[in-house]
């Protein structure tokens, strides 16, 4: 197997950062020689260490950081890396040239100038891959490898510990507290679903504004602010319905995760969810920023048990199409191909 070093220059908590650890630890667990170069983040470091993944912390600073790139070059050499994978722009800027292939992993429509000279780019949706080619990137150097999602064995989060009545319809919203995630739309919808309780898991710059909005709407007593959680599986298992009305979403990890845990999901028609979800079959789609449509969709799932259970079952089947067993070999084959081209 081809040794690979994965680079993550972000210190944030988000879907891309979480999936970075998911993929790196999964590859390592499958026997793929894998190491990580990360920015300081105690939680991420602890998880990598717990899984036995070799890693080292680097500054990944701004334009005047002249130390990170050569330091990563030395670390890559000590790890015997034959492929370096840069996750997002900051990592790409610090990804050193060397006797290895360089791969950019894109979870959005990034500025490709950061990836000049790279051997390959990987988009986590077919649309991102097609967009990369449309920007002039060679088609044989642009790849689509989806994200995987598989349930863990964590027990459901206790409702009682979060002051949530056992009989209340429980809505779960996952994602950064940012305008793109449209948590404001979910809060406005909650006004017209008086029996439901909403759990919001995430952190971000709009937390104060969203809390104020919940108070102004009169729903603050039915919202639980969970902050950033590393036990997403426990939350999915506890929820009745996953609500994901993002305005901007190239993929939509939340959709895939909801499927993996057998939970019905409602999403707005952003780019990623619109491609992933077969409306009415393995999820419900609503127009972006349409509060009333979201209300109606939630009511449908609460009151139509066959529909709710059918969507959940179909979603679980769809998740099997992007399992670890499907996704990991695609990365391994790409690494082997690129390493072979260098010999």
Steps between C-alpha positions, in 0.01 A plus 500: 500500500610856426591714806308829510523815711179703540527876569230704678574869562168586664456543874121522470229251590288406201391228267817502288725485805295217651510302179877553476540306824239243394682422176853510641412267787302269270789470255740435788266241646478326163880459493575789265827667617358837605629803692361848562638853510254721689462841655475507879161369613494296824184311412620397157842405635342288772290307250795438267709383794224272627483331160879463482543729198848662485463877489690821555379854568605791276417872501341520153533877528441786259715638217797566729514145635814371332559214744199272454569382146859382559397348832227298327752400233724354770208325671378352171846362438519340844161337438609368162200670338449441131181709483408825679131588522416866566158564650379849404691810398717570803643149496556525124705819541730322746519170310866459397634368174713188528543145379131438567175563315280784626122471511249772581184382670214745430170512683391819323564727207843623609742732322712260299801732497589345836542161330731593211752224441295237682477156346128449557190657650221309671149642542259337741213547254477434128394864453819628663705265282321630188553859614874435546520378139297800380767726655755348263638223719590183303207259516725199568638681807159583648329233708179450695523307826194539724501536876406187691264478794462207735327489838707459814391297801422792731171482695235766443540825688266507798207733442455547873852640536412767244159578650314356204163327554499138393187543287604824327594486130876557509658696216878497459697773320872446452752754372692818568301797627552689177264662251571230240347235729166686529430415864283814501263327258468201733429726798226681307348167398500385863244770579240304299591159646400568861561152642849453361837551667805603297857399578763713326854357502773736388694814578560812300483878471118525495430326830404822678276615214330161474437482873346848486286395204376193686402724793324753274308221326387355832664161446806533725353255752483231229855541365804326646838649404745211510818669381761300310455128559734211430221246555287572194384139490334534840306803377387337176381192690290716735340713228171441321569724199819665370447852366759644262383816319847628398511784250845400371608136511732342242446151647306461822669260742198534727280335237734202466536467877123513555464218247769294671313524831166422338346842562268687263653823373357822360738727308487816296575477129863612524739345247610197701173387662312555174726243333512258794132483592231334290212716616225303666705179493805536727437854622289809450622811315368850556587830329781701656379754759140375481383482861147386418624219276725380782207510743285292266781247444557457875127457559486235225771294666358542851149391403561251217669201661527284184662790313741570787601137534526449124727801455720385788532149354578628151759737641673218684518306173641804320767540770627151423602631156757728668625271776863465604517179299413701188696821563833391653608285203452801272752702701740209519480445123566868434803501730639190332444649154676826583789330674541266203524793264797628701702180479 
